[in-house]
């Protein structure tokens, strides 16, 4: 049986030190046929020149360059538009994927689809090993990767992300760097929101969840994610787009929970990441008085990811 073409999409921006490693991990995939689409978002450090050199050697690579820096949402939508594959897997420009990543994610999706009707949306994330600049390595599990539980799907996933509602097998990450789905799944929600330069992956998953998508995960870490320091990776920018995400989905939040609480909880997280402990404690006490049930539930849930939050805070220090 002829195997389907899988597109590997890579967005690049000023990644001259890491892009070759990322592209080589794409070329090393055991799955064939593949195409590798790389969109450079107007780099000025020689990244694009390196990509042209690599594309001249390998017929599977197609390279495009934006005439200005549009941001990650725009770049990923361009990859979706250029894709000729039936499936699309995103790789980051500073990460490495294991050689069997495409094969295992394809198998996971099609095996799960056998239990669904033909119109159901399925998206797959793999677990990953995250390497911090200080050398620390942390295993980050994927959403829906516990095989002993039901696969999370639908609005319950959106409630988990936006409202912190408990959900079996609903804990874990769903970043685009470990993501794969049918190209039709991305078209079903019109791709990424181009206004988001951060949190675009979270917004995509929320919209897919509201649309009824199923989130299958792979327990095995198939991505080696390097936490590379770049100008756009700072707490202030992260918080800006986190607030924007809540405002975009305000109606959904208000329908199933308390919007004001979610917004204030995000402010508390900001204080924690900024290591402003006095303001963090003061704000937390106020929130407990206003929303005791919701705050205590969120605090209890956050215990499971306390080390992740500490590592995240130290990375942005």
C-alpha positions in Angstrom: 0.0 0.0 0.0 1.3 3.4 -0.9 2.1 5.5 2.1 0.9 9.1 2.4 3.2 12.1 2.0 3.9 13.7 5.3 5.0 17.4 5.4 7.5 18.5 8.0 7.0 22.2 8.6 9.9 24.3 10.1 9.6 28.0 11.0 13.0 29.7 11.3 14.1 33.0 12.6 17.8 34.0 13.4 18.6 30.3 14.0 21.9 30.0 12.2 23.5 28.2 15.2 20.7 25.5 15.4 18.9 25.3 12.1 21.2 22.6 10.5 20.6 20.3 13.5 16.8 20.7 13.1 16.8 20.1 9.4 19.1 17.1 9.7 16.7 15.5 12.2 13.9 16.0 9.6 16.0 14.4 6.9 16.8 11.5 9.2 13.2 10.5 9.6 12.5 6.8 8.9 9.3 7.7 7.2 9.1 8.2 3.4 7.7 10.0 1.4 8.3 13.4 3.1 8.6 17.0 2.1 10.3 19.6 4.3 8.9 23.1 4.0 11.0 25.8 5.8 9.7 29.3 6.0 12.3 31.9 7.2 10.7 34.8 8.9 13.2 37.5 7.6 16.3 36.4 9.5 19.4 38.7 9.4 22.0 36.3 10.8 22.7 34.0 7.8 20.0 31.5 8.5 18.4 31.8 5.1 21.7 31.4 3.3 22.3 28.1 5.2 18.9 26.9 4.3 19.5 27.6 0.6 22.7 25.7 0.7 20.9 22.7 2.3 18.0 22.8 -0.1 20.4 22.6 -3.0 21.6 19.3 -1.8 18.3 17.6 -0.9 15.3 17.5 -3.2 12.9 17.0 -0.3 13.5 20.6 1.0 11.6 23.7 -0.1 12.7 27.0 1.4 10.7 30.3 1.5 11.6 33.7 3.0 9.3 36.4 4.2 10.1 40.0 3.2 9.5 41.1 6.8 9.1 39.5 10.2 5.4 38.5 10.4 5.5 36.2 13.5 5.0 32.5 14.1 1.2 32.4 13.4 1.7 33.8 9.9 4.7 31.5 9.2 2.8 28.3 10.3 -0.2 29.3 8.2 2.1 29.7 5.2 3.5 26.2 5.8 -0.1 24.9 5.9 -0.8 26.7 2.7 2.3 25.4 0.9 1.9 21.8 2.2 1.2 19.0 -0.3 1.1 16.3 2.3 -1.9 14.6 3.8 -0.3 15.0 7.3 1.7 17.8 8.7 4.2 17.6 11.6 5.8 20.8 13.0 9.5 20.9 14.0 11.1 23.9 15.7 14.3 25.5 14.4 16.3 24.7 17.6 15.0 21.1 18.4 15.7 17.6 17.3 13.2 14.9 16.6 13.9 11.2 17.0 14.1 9.2 13.6 10.8 7.4 14.2 8.8 10.4 15.3 6.7 10.6 12.1 6.1 6.9 11.9 4.9 6.6 15.5 2.7 9.7 15.3 1.1 8.6 12.0 0.5 5.1 13.5 -1.1 6.7 16.7 -3.4 8.8 14.7 -4.7 6.3 12.2 -5.1 3.6 14.9 -7.2 5.9 17.0 -9.2 7.0 14.0 -10.5 3.5 13.5 -12.7 4.0 16.6 -14.2 7.3 15.4 -16.5 8.5 12.7 -14.9 9.9 9.6 -15.5 13.5 10.5 -13.7 13.5 13.8 -10.6 15.6 14.3 -7.5 14.0 15.8 -4.3 15.7 16.8 -1.2 14.0 18.2 1.6 15.3 20.5 4.6 13.4 21.7 6.3 13.7 25.0 9.7 15.5 24.9 12.9 15.9 26.8 13.5 19.6 27.5 17.1 20.8 28.0 17.6 24.1 29.8 20.7 26.4 29.4 22.1 25.2 32.7 22.2 21.6 31.4 19.1 20.4 33.3 16.9 17.9 31.4 13.3 17.4 32.2 10.8 15.0 30.7 7.7 16.8 29.7 4.7 14.4 29.1 2.2 15.0 26.3 -1.5 15.7 26.7 -3.4 12.4 26.4 -0.3 10.2 26.7 -1.5 7.9 29.5 -2.6 4.7 27.7 -4.6 3.5 30.7 -7.1 6.4 30.5 -9.6 7.7 28.0 -8.3 10.1 25.4 -9.3 13.7 26.3 -11.4 15.4 23.7 -13.9 18.2 23.1 -14.8 21.2 25.3 -13.5 19.4 28.4 -9.9 20.1 27.0 -10.7 23.8 26.5 -12.1 24.0 30.1 -9.0 22.3 31.4 -6.7 24.8 29.6 -8.7 28.0 30.2 -10.4 27.3 33.5 -8.2 24.6 35.1 -11.1 22.2 35.3 -9.9 18.7 36.4 -9.7 16.2 33.5 -8.5 12.6 33.4 -5.5 12.2 31.2 -5.9 15.9 30.5 -2.6 17.0 32.1 0.5 17.4 29.9 1.7 19.7 27.2 0.5 20.2 23.6 3.2 22.4 22.0 3.4 22.7 18.3 7.1 21.5 18.3 5.8 18.0 19.0 2.6 18.2 17.1 1.2 16.2 14.1 -2.2 16.0 12.5 -4.0 15.6 9.2 -3.7 18.8 7.1 -7.5 18.8 7.0 -7.5 19.2 10.8 -5.6 22.5 10.5 -8.0 23.7 7.8 -11.0 22.8 10.0 -10.1 25.7 12.3 -8.5 28.0 9.7 -5.0 27.4 11.0 -3.3 29.6 13.5 -4.3 33.0 14.7 -1.7 35.3 13.1 -2.2 38.0 15.8 -0.4 35.7 18.3 3.4 35.7 18.4 3.3 33.6 21.5 0.6 31.2 22.9 -0.4 30.5 19.3 -0.2 26.8 19.9 -2.4 27.0 23.0 -5.0 29.1 21.1 -5.0 26.5 18.3 -5.6 23.6 20.7 -8.4 25.5 22.4 -10.2 26.1 19.1 -9.7 22.5 18.1 -11.1 21.3 21.5 -14.2 23.5 21.1 -14.6 21.9 17.7 -14.6 18.5 19.3 -11.1 17.3 18.5 -9.4 14.3 20.2 -6.0 14.8 21.7 -3.9 11.6 21.5 -0.4 11.6 23.0 2.7 9.5 22.9 4.4 8.6 26.1 7.8 8.2 24.6 9.8 11.4 24.2 10.3 11.9 20.5 11.5 15.5 20.6 14.7 16.9 22.2 13.7 20.5 22.9 16.4 23.0 23.5 15.3 26.0 25.6 17.2 28.6 23.5 17.3 32.2 24.8 15.8 34.6 22.3 14.5 38.2 22.6 10.9 37.3 22.3 11.1 34.7 25.1 10.6 36.8 28.1 7.9 36.9 30.8 6.5 40.3 29.8 5.8 39.2 26.2 4.5 35.8 27.4 2.1 37.5 29.8 1.0 39.9 27.1 -0.2 37.1 24.9 -1.5 35.0 27.8 -3.9 38.0 28.6 -4.7 38.2 24.9 -5.7 34.6 24.9 -8.0 35.0 27.9 -9.7 38.0 26.3 -10.2 36.2 23.0 -11.9 33.3 24.7 -13.8 35.5 27.3 -17.2 34.3 26.2 -16.3 30.6 26.6 -14.7 31.3 30.0 -17.7 33.3 31.3 -20.1 30.5 30.1 -18.3 27.7 32.1 -16.5 29.6 34.9 -15.4 33.0 36.2 -13.5 35.2 33.8 -12.3 37.7 36.4 -10.8 34.9 38.5 -9.0 33.4 35.4 -7.5 36.8 34.6 -6.4 37.4 38.2 -4.9 33.9 38.4 -2.8 34.8 35.3 -1.5 37.9 37.2 -0.5 35.7 40.1 1.4 33.4 37.8 3.2 36.5 36.3 4.3 37.5 39.8 5.6 34.0 40.5 7.6 33.9 37.2 9.0 37.3 37.9 10.0 36.1 41.4 8.1 39.0 43.0 7.2 36.9 46.1 5.8 39.7 48.2 3.3 40.7 45.4 2.7 37.0 44.7 1.7 36.3 48.3 -0.4 39.4 48.7 -2.3 38.8 45.4 -2.8 35.2 46.3 -4.4 36.0 49.7 -6.7 38.5 48.1 -7.7 35.9 45.5 -8.4 33.3 48.2 -10.7 35.7 50.0 -12.6 36.5 46.8 -12.7 33.1 45.2 -11.8 30.5 47.9 -13.0 27.4 46.1 -11.5 28.2 42.7 -8.2 29.4 44.1 -7.6 26.4 46.4 -8.4 24.1 43.5 -5.9 25.8 41.2 -3.3 25.7 43.9 -3.8 22.0 44.5 -3.5 21.4 40.7 -0.4 23.5 40.4 1.5 21.3 42.8 1.8 18.6 40.1 3.7 21.1 37.9 5.5 23.1 40.6 9.0 22.0 39.3 8.1 22.9 35.8 7.0 26.4 36.9 10.2 26.8 38.9 12.3 25.8 35.9 10.4 28.1 33.7 10.9 31.0 36.1 14.6 30.4 36.3 14.9 30.2 32.5 13.4 33.7 32.2 15.3 35.1 35.1 
